[in-house]
Amino acid sequence: MNAEHCKAYTLLQEQQIDDIHAHGYLLRHNKSGARVLLLETEDDNKVFNIAFRTPPADSTGVAHILEHSVLCGSREFPLKDPFVELVKGSLNTFLNAMTYPDKTMYPVASTNDADFQNLMHVYMDAVFYPNIYKHDEIFRQEGWSYHLESEDGPLTYNGVVYNEMKGAFSSADDVLERETFNTLFPDTPYGVESGGDPSCIPNLTYENFLKFHQTYYHPSNSYIYLYGNMDMEEKLAWMDEKYLSHFDAKEVKSEIPYQKPFAETLDIVHEYPVLDGDPLENNAYLSYNMVIGSGLDVKLNVAFSVLEYALLDAPGAPVKQALLDAHIGKDVYGSYEDGILQPFFSIVAKNADENEKEKFLSIIRGTLKDIVKNGMDRKAIEAGINYFEFRFREADFSSFPKGLMYGIDVFDSWLYDENKPFAYLQQLAIYDELKKLAKEGYFENLIQTYLLDNTHASIVTLIPKTGLAAENDAKTAEKLQKYKESLAKEEIEKIIADTKELAAYQEEEESEEALETIPLLKRSDIKRESVKLYNDEHEVDGTTVLHHNVFTNGIGYLSLLFDTKNVPNDLIPYMGVLKSVLGYVDTEHYTYGELFNEINAQTGGINCGLQVFRIPENDDDCRRMFGIRAKFLYDKLDFVMKMIEEILNTSRLDDEKRLHEIISSMKSGLQNRLSSAGNATAVMRAASYYSPMSNFQDRIAGIGFCQLLKDLDENFDEKKAELIKNLQILMKYIFRKENLTVSYTADETGYAPLEEKIAAFKENLYTDEVEPGSIVYDFEQKNEAFQTSGQVQYVALCGNFEREGYDYTGALRILRVMLSYDYLWINIRVKGGAYGCGGAFGRGGNACISSYRDPNVGRTLEVYRGIGDYVRNFEADERQMTKYIIGTISELDVPMNPSAKGQTSESAWFNGITEADFQQERDQILDATLYDIHALADLVDAALKQNNICVVGSEAAIQKEKELFKNVENL
C-alpha cells in the first residue's frame, strides 16, 4: 500500500510484523478522528472490524442491547433485520457482533471481494445510521418490553437480550465469574455488568438507549481494522468518501480508568441457585482473585498465562494438587482473565465447604511461598512456554479466520493506548526472553509480587441456596403484578396495544424494495467445484494408513484410531472415563505431572478422545473409534511414538486417589457443559432414543454418562475396584493391532518416516485373548425434561427421515438456513424472545430442531410442528432462492487450515463419503428450485412426527407443562 495516496488519512506508524507474516499500518482519519489499523497479508480470508469503546455506567445492558439493535435496519438498508438477510445470502466466513466489558465489535470476513465490500457497507451503515431512532420497536424487541395480551392476563417482561442474560445469570460458574469481575473493579466500568443484569435491564429507558449511541458511536471513538489480501487504498478511499468524511472529530470521553488498588483484600459472600434435592453441603465455590498489573504489559500477560498452566492447569500442578490433597473441593481450576485493562488471576475450588475458606487461602499461600523459596518446576515452565508458543505459531483457530482472532488480540493493547496496536501480534521474542528469564527467578518474583504481596484481591464465596431461582422469579412476578395493579385502565390498555403493535411490527412482511437494498451475488459468482479430499491410502503390515498430503509448515497431525466394535455393552460408558484417564495418571517412567509437562515441552499435545462415524450400509449401528491424537514438529515423531507407547503400555490404572480426582473433575466439568450448552445436550438426548450414534455419544459424553460419573464419585469406595478392573479390561479390548487405523496429515517429507514407526508400534499392542462383545442400544422414546436452577429453556425435537423412506439431499442444507434465519428466527427468537434457534439434517437421516435460552416450552414445540406447513407453503422468487443458496454455500466454503483439511478427509473416509458425494450435494444446492424445497415438506413432517422430545430448563417452566413429558428429573 502506498500511504501517500491516502490523503484523507495521516500515517502514524508502519511496521513489518514477521510473527504473523503481515505488514501493519496505523492511521488516523483527518476529518473524523477515526483510528484505522491495516494488516496487509497474503491471506485471502479478508476481515473488517469496526469497534467502539463503550464503557457502561450501570448494569442495564445498554451496550449489549445496542449491539443487537444497530443491526436491525439502517439508512441505506431499511429492513427490520439486514443482519439476517446478510447471513442468508452472503459468502461470509464470519459475521457477528460482540459486546465486551469495555468495547463493542462488529467484525465480518469473506474470501469473495464483492461480498466483503457488501458486508463492510452494511456494517458501516448500521453503526453510524441505525433505524433505532425511527422505530422504538427495535429497542423493545431486542432489549426489553412489557408483554400483556389481555386485561386479565399476566404482565411479563420479554426481549432477546433480557432472556439471553437470564440464561447467563443462571449458571453458578457464570455467577462466580461475574461477581469476581465486578467486585475487583468497583469504581470503574468493570464494576457493572455490560451484558445486562436481568433485574436491571427493565430500568433502561429508550431515551438513555439512544443517548448511549449518540455518545459512543462516533468515528472519533471508533477503531477500524482491515486484514488480508485486498486493495487497502481502495477501501480507505471508500470509507472516507461514504462515511468518515461526513463527521467532524469531537472529544469522546470513553477512557477506561485504572481501579485504585485495594488497601486490603475484599471478602465477598454471594448465593447461587440450586434445585430441591441438590446437596447444600460441600457445594460451595471458593475463589481467590488477584489483579495483575496492566494489559499493556505484554510480557507480563504472556508470563501469567504460563503461570496459570504451571500452577493450576497441568495435572499435578502444585497449587491445584495441594488443594485436592487437602480435600478442598472436588474440582480445582484457575484462570487468567485478560483482554481487559487490568487482568486478574483466579484460583477456584468447586464443590467445597464454605467453612474451609481460611484453610483454602492458607494452602494457596503456603504452597506459593514454598515455590518462591524452593523455585518453580523448570519442566512445568518450559512446557507452559512451549505450549503457548506452539499455539501462537500454529495459529489454528478452528473455523474462525486468523485475521478475526488477530483483530481481537490487537484490542488488548490498542484500546488502552492508541499508539500500541501491534503489541500482541509480536510474541515470539517474548517466548525467547521468558525461556532465559525462567532461569533467573523471574517467575518466582512474579508470584511474590502479584500473588503473595498483592492486596488488590478478593475472596469470593458462592453458597448454594435452594429455590433461589424460583424466589427471584416470584419476586419479578410480584413486582410486575403490583405495577399492573397500580395502573389505570387506560395504561393497561396502552400496554396491551403496545404488545399487539410490536407483534404486528414483527409480523409485517419486508417490502421488495427494502429487500433489494441488500447487495446480492449471482449463482454464477459461486464456484461449482466441491471440497477436495486428501486420502492417500497405504497398507502397512495389514494396517490402513491414511496420508492426508497437504502443506503443514512442518507440523505433523497424527491420529491413531482404534475400532471399539468388540467392547462389551456394559463397558461402553467406561470408555468415556478411559479417554480422560490415559495421559493423566502415572506411568513407568513419569509421574502424571511429569508426563504432561514432558509432552507439552516438546509437542503441541497428545490427547485421547472418542469419535463416532456412520456405517452407510447399516443404519442400525455406527463405527465407534478410540483416538489418540498428537501434533508436533516433524522431527518429534520418534518422541511422540515413544510417549504414546509409554501411556498405552505402562499407565497405572490402579491409582485410586488419582482416579477419584479425575472422576470428580470430570463430573464437575460435564455438569457445567450439559447445562450451559443445553441445546446440544437436549438434542443428543432426544436423538439417543432412536439413533445409534447419539445413543453412544450420550453414554460416553452426555446425560447418560453424567449419571455414571455421579454414581462413581459419590460411591467411589464401593465402586473403585470395579472401575479399575473395567479400565484394565478395556485396554485389552481396544489397543490391539487388528483394531488400528492410522491417519496422518503432513507433506511427503513428514510422511516418509511414519510407516516404519507404525510397524514397530504395533508390536507392543495387546495380544491377550478376549471374548468379543458388542454394543446393545437401549432405544426407547423417553421424552424427558431435565430441570436446572436456571431461568431459561433449551427445547429439542428430533426424528429420522430415512427410516420413513426419504433420502438425504443437498436441498436440506438450504432448508437449514431457511429455518435458522427465517421461520425459526422470526417465531422463536423475534416473537418468542429466545436467544437462539436452529435445525440440522444429517446424511444418516437425523432431523433435529432446537432452541437456546428460550423463555418458552410448549409454544416452541408448536412452532416446530409447523415447519412442514411452512415448507409446503414457502414462496420465493429467483432472487430469494439465490440468496438462500449463497448463504448455504458460505457454510460449506469455510477456508480450512492444514489440520482441518486432514480431519475433513479422515471423517469423510470413515463415513464412506467421496468427493463425488460432496459434489452431488453441492450441485443439488446450486441448482435447487422452489420445487426442491416444497418436496421436503413431507420429509420434515415424517421425521418430526416421531415426536422425540427433550427439554433442559427451569423447574418452574417444566413443571408448568409437565404433561408434555414421560419423565421429569433434575439435571
LUMDRENNU-712668 format. One record per residue (C-alpha): x, y, z negated. Coordinates in steps of 0.05 Angstrom, whole numbers, padded with zeros to 5 digits, always signed. Each point is the difference from the previous one (the first is absolute). Example, Ala and Ser with C-alpha at 12.3 -4.5 7.8 and 13.67 -1.06 7.14 Angstrom:
// residues 2
+00246-00090-00156
+00027+00069+00013
END
This chain:
// residues 971
+00000+00000+00000
+00024+00070+00015
-00022+00040-00061
+00016+00066+00037
-00059-00013+00046
-00048+00001-00060
-00004+00076-00009
-00061-00005-00046
+00042-00037-00052
+00064+00013-00038
+00049-00059-00005
+00022-00005-00072
+00039-00066+00001
+00023-00052+00050
+00030-00066-00020
+00019-00068+00027
-00030-00053-00047
+00038-00064+00017
-00033-00041-00056
-00065-00002+00039
+00028+00014+00070
-00033+00068+00007
+00016+00073+00014
-00035+00048-00047
-00023+00072+00006
-00030+00044-00053
-00038+00060+00027
-00047+00054-00025
-00056+00028+00043
+00013+00075+00003
-00071+00027+00000
-00037-00049-00046
+00057-00022-00046
-00014-00074+00014
+00057-00048-00018
+00018-00048+00056
+00044-00062-00003
+00020-00039+00063
+00034-00068+00004
+00021-00017+00071
+00010-00075+00008
-00005-00054+00053
-00062-00028-00034
-00061+00001+00046
-00047-00006-00060
-00009+00074-00008
-00024+00031-00066
-00033+00067-00016
-00017+00022-00070
-00027+00065-00026
-00001+00006-00075
-00015+00053-00052
+00022+00010-00071
-00065-00007-00038
+00009+00006-00076
-00067-00014-00035
-00021+00043-00060
-00050-00051-00027
-00025-00072+00008
-00058+00015+00046
+00037-00034+00058
-00005+00061+00045
+00064-00017+00038
-00024-00071+00012
-00070+00021+00021
+00029+00052+00047
+00045-00053+00031
-00062-00040+00018
-00041+00060+00021
+00045+00037+00049
-00003-00063+00043
-00076+00007+00006
-00002+00048+00059
+00035+00063+00022
-00004+00060+00047
+00021-00036+00064
-00024-00069-00022
-00069+00013-00030
-00019-00072-00014
-00020-00024-00069
+00059-00048-00001
+00053+00013+00053
+00048-00043-00042
-00044-00061+00012
-00008+00017+00074
+00076+00002+00005
+00008-00067-00034
-00051-00030+00048
+00035+00025+00062
+00073+00015-00013
+00063-00042+00011
+00026+00026-00067
+00050-00041-00040
-00019+00038-00062
-00058+00047-00015
-00018+00022-00071
+00005+00053-00053
+00027-00005-00071
-00008+00040-00064
+00058+00001-00048
+00006+00034-00068
+00032+00061+00032
-00010-00004+00075
-00049-00022+00054
+00024-00032+00064
-00032-00010+00068
+00046-00048+00039
-00013-00033+00068
+00043-00044+00045
-00004-00028+00071
+00045-00027+00054
-00043+00030+00055
+00019+00072+00018
-00070+00024+00019
-00031-00034-00060
+00052+00030-00047
-00016+00070+00026
-00075-00013-00010
+00011-00022-00072
+00043+00062-00015
-00054+00044+00029
-00058-00029-00040
+00040+00001-00065
+00026+00072+00008
-00071+00023+00015
-00027-00039-00059
+00045+00031-00053
-00003+00072+00025
-00071+00005+00025
-00043-00053-00035
-00076+00002+00002
-00005+00000-00077
-00020+00073+00003
-00059-00016+00046
-00027-00064-00032
-00003-00008-00075
-00025-00071+00016
+00073-00019+00011
+00018+00019-00071
-00062-00036-00027
+00014-00063+00040
+00075-00006-00011
+00004+00031-00070
-00062-00006-00042
-00074+00017+00000
-00062-00013-00040
-00041-00057+00029
-00075-00003-00014
-00049-00034+00046
-00066+00013-00037
-00025+00040-00059
-00004-00060-00046
+00065-00032+00025
+00067+00001-00036
+00046+00059+00013
+00070-00025+00018
+00066+00024+00028
+00025-00022+00068
+00059+00016+00044
+00057-00037+00033
+00056+00028-00044
-00043-00005-00062
-00010-00074+00012
+00072-00011+00021
+00025+00030-00065
-00050-00039-00042
+00036-00061+00028
+00069+00030-00013
-00019+00016-00072
-00024-00071-00013
+00066-00037+00001
+00039-00002-00065
+00066+00005+00038
-00026+00062+00036
-00025+00030-00066
+00070-00010-00030
+00036+00029+00060
-00045+00062+00000
+00003+00011-00075
+00076-00006+00001
+00007+00048+00058
-00048+00053-00027
+00028-00001-00072
+00073+00009+00021
-00015+00065+00037
-00057+00035-00038
+00019+00071+00022
+00008-00013+00075
-00045-00024+00057
+00021-00071-00018
-00039+00006-00064
-00066-00007+00037
-00028-00053+00048
+00008+00023+00072
-00043-00058+00025
-00057+00021-00046
-00026-00026-00066
-00071-00026+00011
-00022+00037-00064
+00029+00065+00028
-00016-00005+00075
-00072+00025-00009
+00028+00064-00030
+00029+00020+00068
-00041+00053+00034
-00006+00010+00075
+00029+00070-00009
+00063-00024-00036
+00007-00056+00052
+00002+00053+00056
+00046+00045-00041
+00051-00057-00006
+00002-00006+00076
+00006+00075+00009
+00058+00003-00049
+00043-00059+00020
-00016-00019+00072
+00040+00055+00032
+00061-00008+00044
+00042+00037-00051
-00013-00058-00048
+00008-00054+00053
+00054-00051+00015
-00002-00026+00071
+00040-00062+00020
+00014-00030+00068
+00039-00065+00011
+00018-00042+00060
+00016+00002+00074
-00039+00059+00028
+00008+00069+00031
+00008+00039-00065
+00002+00067+00034
-00067-00013+00033
-00031-00020-00067
+00027+00062-00034
-00025+00046+00055
-00069-00033-00003
-00006+00007-00076
+00021+00073+00004
-00046+00019+00056
-00061-00040-00022
+00002+00008-00076
+00059+00030-00037
+00003+00067+00037
-00072+00014-00022
+00022+00008-00073
+00042+00051-00035
+00048-00022-00054
-00024+00010-00071
+00023-00018-00070
-00033-00064-00025
+00015-00015-00073
+00003-00076+00000
+00067-00015-00031
+00001-00059-00047
+00030+00022-00067
+00044-00043-00044
-00031-00025-00064
+00036+00028-00061
+00032-00060-00034
-00034-00026-00063
+00034+00012-00067
-00024-00069-00022
-00030-00061+00033
-00076+00001+00009
-00041-00058-00029
-00066-00011+00037
-00054-00052-00012
-00053-00011+00053
-00056-00050+00012
-00014-00041+00061
-00062-00042+00017
-00007-00075-00007
-00060-00046+00007
-00038-00036-00055
+00038-00065-00012
+00067+00028+00021
+00051-00004-00057
+00015+00062-00041
+00059-00030-00037
+00067+00003+00037
-00032+00037+00058
+00031+00068-00008
+00051+00036+00044
+00062+00030-00032
+00037+00050+00043
+00063+00041-00010
+00011+00054+00051
+00059+00048+00010
+00006+00059+00048
+00064-00005+00042
+00032+00064+00025
-00023+00028+00067
-00024-00031+00065
+00051+00045+00035
+00057-00042-00028
+00003-00056+00052
+00058-00037-00032
-00036-00001-00068
-00063-00026+00032
+00034-00055+00039
+00039-00019-00064
-00065-00005-00040
-00031-00045+00052
+00061-00045-00010
-00008+00005-00075
-00073-00020+00005
+00022-00063+00037
+00057-00015-00048
-00037+00014-00066
-00070-00023+00016
-00017-00029+00068
+00051-00056+00009
-00017-00065-00035
+00038-00002-00066
+00011+00076+00003
+00022+00018-00072
-00056+00048-00021
-00054-00044+00029
+00029-00064-00029
+00010+00030-00069
-00074+00020-00003
-00023-00068+00026
+00045-00037-00050
-00031+00041-00056
-00070-00017+00027
-00016+00073+00011
-00052-00009+00055
-00012-00057+00048
+00025+00041+00059
+00054+00053+00001
+00014+00046+00058
+00025+00069+00016
-00001+00053+00053
+00040+00059+00022
-00052+00050+00025
+00032+00047+00050
-00028+00042+00057
-00015+00057-00050
+00040+00059-00026
+00016-00036-00066
+00004-00076+00008
-00012-00044-00061
+00021-00069-00023
-00051-00046-00033
+00006-00065-00039
-00066-00037-00011
-00020-00061-00041
-00068-00027+00021
-00045-00046-00041
+00034+00025-00063
-00020+00013-00072
-00009+00075-00010
+00025-00007-00072
+00069-00020+00026
+00013+00068+00032
+00059+00016-00047
+00030-00069+00014
-00009+00012+00075
+00039+00066-00005
+00052-00028-00047
+00016-00059+00047
+00005+00046+00061
+00046+00049-00035
+00042-00054-00033
+00010-00036+00067
+00019+00065+00035
+00050+00018-00055
+00033-00068+00007
+00005+00010+00076
+00033+00068-00009
+00048-00029-00051
+00018-00064+00037
-00011+00022+00072
-00050-00017+00055
+00000-00068+00034
+00043+00017+00060
-00033-00053+00044
-00069+00028-00015
+00022+00070+00020
+00035-00027+00063
-00063-00038+00018
-00045+00061-00011
+00044+00045+00043
+00004-00053+00055
-00076-00012-00003
-00017+00073+00011
+00055+00011+00051
-00023-00061+00040
-00071+00027+00000
+00023+00069+00021
+00042-00027+00058
-00053-00050+00023
-00055+00053+00000
-00054-00054+00003
-00065+00033-00020
-00045-00056+00025
-00052+00029+00047
+00013+00072-00021
+00041+00042+00048
+00071+00015-00023
-00010+00073+00016
-00061+00003-00045
+00039-00027-00060
+00058+00047+00013
-00050+00057+00006
-00027-00017-00070
+00070-00007-00028
+00021+00070+00022
-00052+00030-00047
+00036-00028-00060
+00048+00059+00009
-00030+00046+00052
-00063+00016-00040
+00042+00025-00059
+00057+00034+00038
-00016+00021+00071
+00074+00001+00016
+00009-00075-00015
-00043-00039+00048
+00051-00053+00019
+00024-00022-00069
-00037-00067-00004
+00018-00019+00071
+00074-00005-00017
+00011-00054-00052
+00055-00046+00026
+00055+00044-00030
-00037-00001-00066
+00000-00076-00002
+00075+00000+00012
+00010+00051-00055
-00044-00039-00049
+00042-00063+00012
+00061+00039-00024
-00035+00036-00057
-00028-00066-00026
+00071-00018-00023
+00008+00067-00036
-00057-00002-00049
-00048+00042+00042
-00062-00044-00011
+00014-00006-00075
+00003+00076-00004
-00067+00005+00036
-00031-00047-00050
+00028+00040-00059
-00021+00067+00029
-00069-00015+00028
-00025-00062-00036
+00030+00008-00070
+00012+00075-00013
-00061+00025+00038
-00060+00027-00039
-00038+00019+00063
-00037-00065-00006
-00066-00031-00019
-00024-00064-00033
-00068-00019+00029
-00040-00055-00032
-00062-00025+00037
-00050-00037-00044
-00056-00043+00028
-00071+00019-00017
-00059-00044+00015
-00056+00033+00038
+00037+00065+00013
-00018-00001+00074
-00074-00011-00016
+00005+00054-00054
+00028+00050+00051
-00053-00019+00051
-00054+00010-00054
+00029+00068-00018
-00001+00021+00072
-00072-00025+00010
-00022+00035-00065
+00034+00065+00021
-00034-00003+00068
-00068-00017-00031
+00006+00059-00049
+00020+00045+00057
-00060-00024+00041
-00047+00013-00059
+00027+00071-00005
-00019+00015+00072
-00063+00034+00023
-00045-00036+00050
+00026+00043+00057
+00073-00016-00019
-00015-00075+00001
-00034+00008+00067
+00062+00037+00025
+00045-00058-00019
-00047-00050+00034
+00000+00045+00062
+00076+00006-00002
+00006-00076-00005
-00045-00008+00061
+00036+00055+00037
+00068-00033-00012
-00028-00066+00025
-00028+00034+00062
+00068+00033+00012
+00034-00067-00006
-00049-00034+00047
+00000+00054+00053
+00029-00026+00065
+00061+00035+00027
-00013+00039+00064
+00035-00023+00063
+00031+00069+00005
+00031-00007-00069
+00024-00071+00013
+00034+00022+00064
+00043+00050-00037
+00042-00058-00026
+00053-00014+00053
-00001-00070+00027
+00049-00042+00040
-00023-00043+00058
+00000-00076+00001
+00052+00005+00055
+00047+00035-00050
+00006-00065-00038
+00050-00053+00020
-00031-00067+00019
+00057-00043-00026
-00011-00034-00066
+00048-00014-00057
+00064-00037+00016
+00017-00060-00042
+00071-00022-00016
-00002-00075-00013
+00061-00038+00026
-00013-00071-00025
+00059-00044-00019
+00004-00068-00031
+00055-00013-00052
+00003-00072-00023
-00076-00008+00004
-00015+00069-00030
-00033+00055+00041
+00039+00065-00003
-00034+00062+00028
+00048+00054+00023
-00032+00069+00007
+00053+00031+00044
-00003+00076-00012
+00051+00054-00016
+00001+00008-00076
+00060+00045-00011
+00038-00057-00033
-00054-00021-00049
-00025-00072-00001
-00071-00017-00022
-00002-00074-00020
-00062-00040-00018
+00003-00072-00024
-00072-00025+00004
-00022-00065-00032
-00066-00034+00017
-00039-00017-00063
-00051-00045+00034
+00016-00060-00046
-00007+00038-00065
-00055-00033-00043
-00062+00042-00011
+00009+00010-00075
+00070+00029+00011
-00022+00052+00052
-00011+00058-00049
+00068-00013-00032
+00034+00019+00066
-00022+00071-00018
+00040-00007-00064
+00060-00033+00033
+00011+00057+00050
+00008+00049-00058
+00045-00047-00040
+00053-00017+00052
+00054+00052-00001
-00023+00025-00068
+00025-00056-00046
+00071-00023-00018
+00037-00044+00048
+00063-00043-00009
+00049+00058+00012
-00041+00062-00018
-00048+00026-00051
-00062+00026+00034
+00024+00072-00010
+00068-00015+00029
-00033-00037+00058
-00045+00058+00018
+00056+00050-00004
+00049-00043+00040
-00051-00007+00056
-00017+00075+00001
+00073+00020-00004
+00014-00035+00066
-00066-00003+00039
-00067+00034+00010
-00033-00053-00043
-00024-00072-00001
-00073-00011-00014
-00050-00058-00003
-00071+00003+00025
-00059-00039+00027
-00028+00009+00069
-00061-00030+00033
-00013-00009+00074
-00058-00025+00042
+00000-00068+00032
-00037+00018+00065
-00021-00072+00014
-00026-00011-00072
-00046+00051-00032
-00007-00043-00062
+00072+00009-00022
+00058+00049+00003
+00076-00002+00001
+00028+00019-00069
+00073+00018-00001
+00047+00015-00058
+00050+00051+00025
+00069+00022-00024
+00018+00065+00034
+00065+00039+00000
+00028+00061+00034
+00075+00013+00004
+00057+00024+00042
+00022-00054+00049
+00065-00014-00038
-00039-00019-00063
-00034-00061+00031
+00046-00048-00037
-00015+00035-00066
-00075-00001+00012
-00002-00075+00016
+00042-00014-00062
-00047+00040-00045
-00062-00033+00029
+00031-00068-00014
+00017+00023-00070
-00073+00019-00012
-00031-00062+00031
+00048-00051-00029
+00018+00027-00069
-00057+00044-00026
-00018-00013-00073
-00075-00010+00004
-00003-00024-00072
+00019+00066-00033
-00064+00009-00041
+00014+00070-00026
+00016+00026+00070
-00060-00034+00031
-00047+00032-00050
+00030+00069+00014
-00011-00011+00075
-00072-00025-00009
-00018+00060-00045
+00030+00049+00050
-00035-00034+00059
-00067+00002-00035
+00007+00074-00017
+00021+00019+00071
-00054-00043+00033
-00056+00027-00044
+00020+00071+00018
+00003-00016+00075
-00066-00037+00001
-00038+00058-00030
+00037+00058+00035
-00006-00034+00069
-00070-00025-00015
-00021+00001+00073
+00054-00050+00019
-00015-00041-00062
-00074-00004+00016
+00011-00017+00073
+00049-00056-00018
-00047-00029-00051
-00063+00004+00044
+00037-00032+00059
+00027-00055-00047
-00070-00029-00003
+00009-00027+00071
+00068+00018+00030
+00060-00048-00010
+00050+00058+00004
-00036+00044-00049
-00015-00058-00046
+00074-00016-00004
+00019+00073-00009
-00050+00009-00056
+00031-00060-00037
+00071+00026+00006
-00009+00076-00003
-00072+00019-00014
-00054-00005-00054
+00007-00076-00003
+00075+00007-00012
-00011+00054-00052
-00043-00050-00040
+00058-00050+00000
+00050+00053-00023
-00047+00022-00056
-00006-00072-00024
+00075-00012+00003
+00016+00065-00036
-00051-00008-00056
+00013-00074-00011
+00074-00003+00018
+00023-00046-00056
-00052-00053+00019
+00010+00009+00075
+00075+00010+00006
+00019-00073+00008
-00051-00009+00055
+00023+00064+00034
+00073-00021+00000
-00017-00069+00026
-00043+00029+00056
+00054+00049+00022
+00052-00055+00002
-00045-00046+00040
-00017+00056+00048
+00074+00010+00016
+00004-00072+00024
-00063+00006+00042
+00019+00066+00034
+00075+00005+00010
+00012-00058+00048
+00034+00000+00068
-00062-00027+00035
-00040+00061-00024
+00049+00053+00024
-00008+00050+00056
+00051+00057+00006
-00015+00069+00026
+00057+00050+00012
-00002+00071+00027
+00068+00021+00027
+00037+00011+00065
+00044-00053+00032
+00060+00019-00043
-00040-00009-00063
-00032-00065+00022
+00065-00035+00022
+00021-00029-00068
-00070-00017-00024
-00011-00070+00028
+00061-00028-00034
-00022+00030-00067
-00070-00030+00007
+00026-00069+00013
+00043+00003-00064
-00057+00031-00040
-00047-00058+00016
+00047-00051-00030
-00013+00028-00069
-00076-00001+00002
-00043-00049-00040
-00006-00071+00023
-00038-00031-00059
-00060-00042+00019
-00066+00035-00015
-00071-00022+00011
-00030+00045+00054
-00059+00041-00023
-00047+00048+00034
-00040+00062-00015
-00074-00005-00016
-00039+00063+00015
-00054+00013-00053
-00047+00037+00048
-00062+00027-00035
-00040+00064+00011
+00009+00030-00068
-00021+00072+00015
+00035+00029-00061
+00007+00067-00033
+00061+00016-00042
-00009+00055-00051
+00056+00050-00015
+00005+00058-00047
+00001+00046+00061
-00056+00045+00025
-00002-00019+00073
-00012-00061+00043
+00034-00040+00055
-00053-00037+00040
+00016-00057+00049
-00045-00039+00048
+00033-00055+00042
-00015-00056+00049
+00028-00040+00058
-00025+00010+00071
+00039-00058+00033
-00039-00049-00043
-00063+00028+00031
+00026-00014+00070
+00030+00068+00018
+00070+00013+00026
+00051+00053-00018
+00007+00057+00050
+00041+00064+00002
-00065+00039-00002
-00004-00017-00073
+00059+00045-00012
-00039+00057+00031
-00059-00017-00045
+00045+00005-00061
+00019+00071+00019
-00073+00018+00015
-00022-00026-00068
+00057+00031-00039
-00008+00069+00030
-00072+00003+00021
-00054-00044-00030
+00034-00018-00066
+00034+00067-00006
-00065+00039+00006
-00043-00046-00042
+00049-00024-00054
+00048+00059-00006
-00036+00062+00024
-00070-00016-00025
+00018-00051-00054
+00058+00037-00030
+00049-00059+00001
+00074+00017+00011
+00011-00054+00053
-00032-00054+00042
+00019-00046+00056
-00008-00066+00036
+00045-00054+00029
-00012-00056+00050
+00054-00054+00006
+00020-00050+00053
-00023-00057-00045
-00071+00029-00001
+00004+00036-00067
-00044+00062-00005
+00009+00042-00063
-00031+00067-00018
+00021+00038-00062
-00004+00067-00037
+00050+00035-00045
-00016+00042-00062
-00073-00003+00015
-00055+00027-00047
-00050-00051+00028
-00012-00075+00005
-00067-00020+00028
-00005+00060+00045
+00068-00016+00030
-00020-00073+00014
-00062+00025+00036
+00043+00045+00044
+00044-00061+00016
-00061-00039+00021
-00019+00054+00049
+00065-00009+00040
-00031-00048+00050
-00056+00049+00018
+00050+00057+00004
+00041-00040+00051
-00062-00021+00038
-00023+00072+00008
+00068+00032+00008
+00003+00049+00058
+00062+00032+00028
+00020+00033+00065
+00067-00013+00034
+00034+00055-00041
-00023-00029-00066
+00020-00071+00021
+00068+00025+00021
+00008+00034-00068
-00013-00064-00038
+00045-00039+00046
+00058+00048-00010
-00010-00001-00076
+00002-00076+00002
+00063-00002+00041
+00035+00048-00049
-00008-00054-00053
+00033-00051+00046
+00057+00044+00023
+00033+00018-00066
+00075+00005+00015
+00037-00058-00031
+00068-00001-00033
+00044-00063+00009
-00027-00034-00062
-00072+00011+00023
+00015-00027+00069
+00028-00063-00031
-00059-00009-00049
-00051+00012+00055
+00033-00051+00044
+00006-00050-00057
-00073+00009-00020
-00024-00009+00072
+00040-00064+00007
-00029-00031-00063
-00070+00022+00018
+00006-00028+00071
-00009+00068+00032
+00037+00014+00065
+00017+00063+00039
-00056-00021+00047
-00049+00000-00058
+00021+00070-00020
-00004+00023+00072
-00070-00029+00007
-00022+00037-00063
+00030+00065+00025
-00034-00007+00068
-00067-00014-00035
+00009+00065-00039
+00022+00043+00059
-00054-00026+00046
-00057-00001-00052
-00068+00027+00020
-00062+00016-00040
-00026-00069+00019
+00060-00032-00036
-00017+00038-00063
-00075-00018+00002
+00020-00073+00009
+00031+00002-00070
-00066+00014-00036
-00022-00072-00007
+00071-00021-00019
+00001+00050-00057
-00070-00019-00024
+00019-00074+00001
+00061+00012-00043
-00029+00048-00050
-00065-00039-00009
+00043-00053-00034
-00003+00050-00057
+00065-00013-00036
+00003+00056-00051
+00051+00022-00052
+00000+00066-00039
+00054+00027-00046
-00027+00058-00040
-00028+00034-00061
-00040-00039-00051
-00057+00051+00004
-00008-00004+00075
+00006-00076+00003
-00049-00012-00057
-00050+00047+00033
-00001-00044+00062
+00020-00067-00030
-00056-00037+00038
+00045+00006+00062
+00050-00048-00030
+00003-00073-00020
+00054+00013-00050
+00024+00062-00039
+00063+00001-00043
+00055+00047-00023
+00061+00008+00044
END
